[in-house]
Amino acid sequence: MAVKEFHITKSSGEKVIFSIDKLKKSLQHSGASEEMVQEIVERVMDELYSGISTREIHNRAFALLKKRKSIYASKYKLKKAIYELGPTGFPFERFISGILHFSGYATKVGEILEGTCVSHEIDVVAIKNGTLNVIECKFHGEDGLKCNIKIPLYIHSRYQDVKEPLEAQKKGDFKETLGWVATNTRFTQDALAYGKCVGLYLLSWDHPFGDGLKDRIDRLRLYPITVSTLLSGREKAFLLERDVVLCRQLEKNSFLLDHLGVSNGRKQRILKEMKSLCNS
C-alpha cells in the first residue's frame, strides 16, 4: 500500500509522522486476524488528514474493531481503560496489587509503616521469594503525562526512611527490601537513570522492556474491568468503589451485577465477556 506522509498530533501535542506499522501492531496485538487488521487499516487510512490526533485514530480503529468482535476492541483499548481507573488513583493501587497477587506475591494495600523519622502510608506492600517490596503508585488520568525525576526522588526518600526499621525487624517471611515506583504512563530518561542509580525498581507502561505493565497484563490476562465494552460508566464506577478492579474478580463476584439491577440476559453477556478476556 502506497502511504502518503501524514503528520499526526500526539496527546502531548507533539507532531510526528504517522506510522502505519504502529497502527498495524496495535491492531494485531488485540488478537484480530491479518485480514481484519488490513481491512481496518485501509478504512482508517481513507480518513486520515494532516494534524489528526492519535486519539481520533484510536477511536476510529476501536469502533471498527468493536463492530467485528468486542473482545478485540476491549484489548485494543487497554491503555485508555487504565486511565479510566481514576480519578483518585486508589483503584490503580488495587490494580497493581492484583497483578502482583496473581504473580505469586502476598500483597497488602494502604499499609502504615514506621520510618526512622515519621510513619508512612505505603500504597502496596508485596512479599515474594524473601523480598519485601515497598511500592508507591503514581497514577496519571490522561495520556501524554510522564513521571519525571521528581517522582522517584520523592519516593526514594520515603523508602529510605522506612528501610532501616524494616531491615532491623527482618522476619522469616523476608530477608531484604526493595523500593518500587509503579505508574500507568512512562518515565522520563532522567527518572529511569536515577532509579537505576539508587536501586529503585521502576514499573511503567513499557518498562522494564518485555516486563512492563502492558506485558504483565497481557501475559497474565489480568485486564481491568474498564476494558469492558458492555459495562456502562456508572456500572464500572460502582464496581471500582467495591474494589472490583479485575475482570476475573467480577467473574467471582457476579452477584454485584444483580445489585446494579442488570437483567439476567445482559448479565450473562457481561460474564461471557469477562471469561473471554480472562482466557483469551
CORLINFEN-V583325 format. One record per backbone hydrogen bond with DSSP energy under -1.0 kcal/mol. NH is the residue of the N-H (numbers start at 0). CO is the residue of the C=O. E is the energy in kcal/mol with one decimal. If there is no record, write none. Layout:
BEGIN
nh:co:e
NH:CO:E
NH:CO:E
END
This chain:
BEGIN
nh:co:e
7:15:-3.2
8:51:-2.4
9:13:-3.0
12:9:-2.0
15:7:-2.4
17:5:-3.1
22:18:-1.5
23:19:-2.4
24:20:-2.7
25:21:-2.2
26:22:-1.9
27:23:-2.9
28:24:-2.3
30:27:-1.7
31:26:-1.0
36:32:-2.7
37:33:-2.6
38:34:-2.0
39:35:-2.4
40:36:-2.7
41:37:-2.1
42:38:-1.9
43:39:-2.7
44:40:-2.8
45:41:-1.6
46:43:-1.3
47:44:-1.1
50:6:-4.3
51:48:-2.1
53:8:-2.3
56:52:-1.9
57:53:-2.7
58:54:-2.9
59:55:-2.1
60:56:-2.4
61:57:-2.8
62:58:-2.2
63:59:-2.0
64:60:-2.3
65:61:-2.7
66:62:-1.5
68:64:-3.1
72:68:-1.4
73:69:-2.5
74:70:-2.0
75:71:-2.1
76:72:-1.7
77:74:-1.2
80:76:-2.7
81:77:-1.7
82:78:-1.3
83:79:-1.3
84:81:-1.6
85:82:-1.5
92:88:-1.6
93:89:-2.0
94:90:-2.3
95:91:-2.7
96:92:-2.4
97:93:-2.4
98:94:-2.4
99:95:-2.2
100:96:-2.7
101:97:-2.3
102:99:-1.2
103:100:-1.5
104:99:-2.4
105:126:-2.3
107:124:-2.1
109:122:-2.2
110:121:-1.1
112:119:-3.1
114:117:-1.2
115:160:-2.6
119:112:-2.9
121:110:-3.6
123:134:-2.3
124:107:-2.8
125:132:-2.2
126:105:-2.4
127:130:-1.9
130:127:-1.9
131:175:-3.0
132:125:-3.6
133:177:-2.7
134:123:-2.8
135:179:-1.6
137:181:-3.2
146:185:-3.2
150:147:-1.5
152:148:-2.0
153:149:-2.3
154:150:-2.7
155:151:-2.5
156:152:-1.5
157:153:-1.6
158:154:-2.7
159:155:-2.6
160:156:-1.3
161:157:-1.5
162:158:-1.9
165:161:-2.0
166:162:-2.8
167:163:-1.7
173:170:-1.1
174:129:-3.7
175:129:-1.6
177:131:-2.1
179:133:-2.7
180:200:-2.2
181:135:-2.5
182:202:-2.6
187:146:-2.3
191:187:-2.2
192:188:-2.5
193:189:-2.5
194:190:-2.6
195:191:-2.2
196:192:-2.1
197:193:-2.4
198:194:-1.0
199:194:-2.2
200:178:-3.0
202:180:-2.9
203:206:-2.9
204:184:-2.9
210:207:-2.3
212:203:-3.1
213:204:-1.8
215:211:-2.5
216:212:-2.4
217:213:-2.1
218:214:-2.7
219:215:-2.4
220:216:-1.1
221:216:-1.7
224:244:-2.5
226:223:-2.0
227:224:-1.7
235:231:-2.4
236:232:-2.2
237:233:-2.1
238:234:-2.1
239:235:-2.7
240:236:-2.1
242:239:-1.8
243:238:-2.5
246:222:-2.8
249:245:-1.5
250:246:-1.8
251:247:-1.1
252:248:-1.1
255:252:-2.0
256:253:-1.7
258:254:-1.5
259:255:-1.2
260:257:-1.5
261:256:-2.4
266:262:-2.8
267:263:-2.2
268:264:-1.5
269:265:-2.5
270:266:-2.6
271:267:-2.0
272:268:-2.0
273:269:-2.4
274:270:-2.5
275:271:-2.3
276:272:-2.1
277:273:-2.2
278:274:-1.4
END
